[in-house]
Amino acid sequence: MIRGEQYVSTLLLSNSCYHLSKTESYLILIRHGESMWNEKNLFTGCVDVPLTSKGVEEAIEAGKRIRHLPIDVVYISALIRSQMTAMLALTEHHCKKVPIIVHDETEQAKVWSQIYSEGTEMQSVPVIKAWQLNERMYGELQGFNKLETAERCGQEQVYKWRRSYDARPPNGESLEMCLRRAVTYFKEQIEPQLSSGKNVMVVAHANSLRSILMYLDKLTAEEVIHLELSTGVPMLYIYRENQFIRRGSPLASMENGVYAYTENLATYKQNLLDEVLDEVSL
Ligand SMILES: O=C(O)[C@@H](CO)OP(=O)(O)O
C-alpha cells in the first residue's frame, strides 16, 4: 500500500540526475560478467582473472538494464572481474557521472587521490573496493577444471563443495565462512548507506552474492543449495523501513514493471521521460 504524502515526490533536478525522497532506497546486485576462467570451467575463487569479450558485453548489457535506476555509491570486490563489470556497466548510466575508485588504504593514498573541485566531485560516483566481497576462496580447487574434478572426486562431493552451506573445499572457504565476512561487511558498511537514503550498486561474485542473498531473502541452508546466479544479471531490491523487498531483475531500461514497483520509482521514470521530451522539443 502506498502512503500518499510520504511518497510525494521530492525530486530535485541536479545535473540531470534526480534525488528521490528518502523514504526508500534501491539496491542493485550484479554478479560480474563471464571471466576467462568461467569460460574454461575452472574453479576461480580468489584468483584474479579478467572478463572475456562475452563478459564485457554482459557488463554493458547489465548497465543498459539499470541505466535509469538511481545509483549514488558503488561497491566492488578487490578482483578485476568485478571492477571491470562495474565500470563497463556505469558507462551506460544515464547520469553520465564518472565512477571514481576511493583510495583510503593509507593517509597518503587518501591525500593523493583527493578531488578539490566540489562541482567535479558532484559529477562523480564513489566506487568502494572491499576484499570482503571477493569470491569465496576455493582453496586447493583453484585452477582445476570443474568437470574433471567431479570425475576425480565424485560428482556428489564436488556439488557439496560448490553449493552447500557448510562443506569446505580443501583448505578453502565454505559458503558459511564466506557469508561471515561478506554479510558482516554488508551489514556494517552497505546497509547504513541504504538507510541514509543512498542508492547502492554492488558488483560481486557468485558465492559472495549467494551469501548476501541468504541474508536479504532469509534463505535457509537448504534453500541456498539451489540458488544459482547467472553472470551479468542485475537484481533489484527496495530498502524500506529496514526491510529488503526483492524486485527481481529489470529486463530493460524503462521497463514498466520495474518502475511500477513504487510511486517513487514511477515518478522518477516520469521525470526522466519529461526531461527527454524537453530535450526533443528544444
Ligand atoms: O569458480 C568459482 O569461483 C565459482 C564461480 O565461478 O564457481 P562455482 O559456481 O562452482 O561456485
The ligand as a MOL file (V3000), in Angstrom:
LIG
                    3D

  0  0  0     0  0            999 V3000
M  V30 BEGIN CTAB
M  V30 COUNTS 11 10 0 0 0
M  V30 BEGIN ATOM
M  V30 1 O 34.8730 -20.9230 -9.6490 0
M  V30 2 C 34.3500 -20.0760 -8.8890 0
M  V30 3 O 34.9910 -19.2220 -8.2790 0
M  V30 4 C 32.8470 -20.0780 -8.7230 0
M  V30 5 C 32.1860 -19.0310 -9.5630 0
M  V30 6 O 32.5240 -19.1280 -10.9040 0
M  V30 7 O 32.3920 -21.3360 -9.0870 0
M  V30 8 P 31.1090 -22.0850 -8.5080 0
M  V30 9 O 29.9770 -21.7050 -9.3950 0
M  V30 10 O 31.4780 -23.5130 -8.6600 0
M  V30 11 O 30.9300 -21.7160 -7.0730 0
M  V30 END ATOM
M  V30 BEGIN BOND
M  V30 1 2 1 2
M  V30 2 1 2 3
M  V30 3 1 2 4
M  V30 4 1 4 5
M  V30 5 1 4 7
M  V30 6 1 5 6
M  V30 7 1 7 8
M  V30 8 2 8 9
M  V30 9 1 8 10
M  V30 10 1 8 11
M  V30 END BOND
M  V30 END CTAB
M  END
